[in-house]
């Protein structure tokens, strides 16, 4: 019985690592990483800083900003709209970003 639990936990870890890599790949494919990095400021804020500032209750607002763009929160440079990101992709990206704590 104990071996089954260990196997299930290992499988869950592998699956969640795969999801994290898939969401990073989505960020790359949508050119998010052209202006953002996980742990340092580029043109836009580091994802770790975004994750510190916001919580899961902000997901819808952040997903909308991913699609429509935003300005004034992180400095003078506005984030342009990204029309290639679908709403479900924006939600997935935001969940991944907020997990970067």
N, C-alpha and C positions, 0 to 999 in steps of 0.2 A: 504494500500500500504506500509506504514511504517513497519507494522508487517511482511510483506513478506520479506522486506530487512533484518530485524533483524533475521528472521529465516534462510535466506540464508547465512548471515554472520556467524551465529552460526554453521550451517552445514559445512561451509567451514573450520571453526576452528577445528571442530571435525575431519574432514577428514584429514587435514594437521597434526594434532596430531597423528592420526593413521598411517600416512605415516612415520612420524619421529620415532615412536615406531617400525614400521616394518623394517626400515632401521637400527635401532640399533640392532634389532633381527638378521638381516642379518650379521651385523658386529660380533655379538656373534657367530653365526653359522659358520662363516668362520675363527674363532679364532683370529680376529683382536684385540679383547679386552684382549688377553693374553699379548700383548706387549704395547698396547695403552690404554689410558683412555681419557675421554672427557676433564677433567679439570686439570690433573696432569701428569707429565712425569713419565713413567714407564721405560721400556726398550727403547721404541720409544717416540717421542714427544707427548704431549697432543694434542688432536684434535683441541682444541681451539687455540693452537699455530699454528698449520698447517693452520687453517682458517684465522688467522691474516696474515700469510706470503703469501698465494696464493689467486687467484681470479678465477672467472668462466672461464677466458681465459686459465687457467692452467689445466682445467679438463681432457683433453685428455692425457696430459703428466702424471698427477697424476694417472689416471686410468691405464696407462701402468706400472707405478711403483708398483701399487697394485698387478698386475699380475706377472711382471718380477723381482720385487725387486729393491733395490737401495742402494746407499752408499755415505757417505761423506757429505751429506747435514745437518744432524742433529747430527753429531759426528762420533765416530769410529765404532759403532756397525751397521753393514749393516742390511737392511731389506731383509729377504729372499724372494724368489719368492713364490707366492701362486697360484699354478696351478689349485686349485679347484675353483678359482673365474673366472667366465665367464665374457667376456667383458661388457655385459649389467649390470651385478652385480657390476663390478668395477666402472662403471659410476654412478650407483645408490649410491654406498658407498661414492664416492668422493663428489657427490652433498650433501649428508648428512653430511659428514665431514666439508665441506665448510660452511654449515649452522650453525655450532656450534660457531659462533662469539659471 
